[in-house]
């Protein structure tokens, strides 16, 4: 499901409330109905649409009661500015994604525990004499694991907040740069925003006219005119059928 369809789906307040409830715990239809104050039939209709979108899933317990829960992680981003409107959805990155490969973002990543030895250098083997202490050690190990998870959760939440601030800074800077491009265009027309959009499309890689036209939602003829003017100013250059920003 694309971002526009997700926006339409989540534009309904009751569907958002259902997801908010399911984020706390799995629920069956009657629970959701009582929480929303709407009929079970309406709840079933909302759940059906959320299920079709892959946002919720269900399971049946021993009493044949169907519980609904959120199916997966999803991030939906909406950008609204004087120069851009758009939405994009993002799913969790592949577990094997190398964060260090990011060119502009540096994130401290803890290394894996790696070896199987205990902290004292032993191989983890348990002797018969130690068997009586296993229960207490297991409890201690569980407690330590819980503490580690709590610290990691705290660290990741702080990282999430910092990334949010960084993203807001980037969006503000993008708007400012586009405004500067708009003001810098002096061709006797009022097409500065189109030129800024064309440059933005090429900022992510080489593009042909048709692709740029689709990205900026402008007629190919207008895009060609913008590219020709930008080329005359030494800002873009053509290579075969594609265009790119000059070095």
C-alpha positions, 0 to 999 in steps of 0.5 A: 500500500502506498503512502497516499492510501495509508494517509486516507486509511489513517485519516479516520479517527476511529481507525487511529484510536483502534491502532492506539489501543492495539499498541498497548495490547491485543484486543477482541472486537467487543473490547474495541467496541466498548473502548470506541463507543461504536457498534461491533459491526463498525469495528469489524469494518475498520479492522477489515480495512486495517487488515487489508492494508497489512497493519493488523493481524488476528489470532484465535485463542482456545475459546475461539475468541479472535484477538487483533494486534498490530502486525508490523512496524511502519513509519509514515512521514508527511512533508508540507512546506512552501516548496514541497508536499509529499508522504512516504512510508518506511519499514524497518531496515534489514537487520544486516544494515550497516549504520556506519555506511551512512555518509552524513550520519554517525551513530555509536553502535555497541559491538556484539558480545561475540565470544561465549566465555563468561566475564571471568574468562571461563568457558561457561561450563557448570560443575556438579558442585555449582548445580545447587546455585543454578536457580539463584544465578539464573535469577541474577542473569535475568535481572542483569539482562533486564537492566541491559535492555532498560539501558538500551531502551533509554539510549535508543529513545534518546537517539530517536529524539536526537534524530527527530531534531536533526531531521527538523533541522534538515527540513528547515535547511532544505526550505531555506536553500530552495528559497535561496535558489528561487531568489537567485533565479533571474531569467525574467520569469516566475519559475524559481520554484520549478528550477529549485525542484529540478535541482532537488530531483537531480541531487539524488542522481542522474535523471532523464526528462521524463523521470524529472517531470514525474518527480516534480509533477511538471510538464516535460516541456517546462522541465526541458526549458528549466534544464536548458536555462540551468545548463546555460548557467553551468549548474547542470549538464547533459550526458546522452538522455540524462541530466546531472548536476555539474561538479 
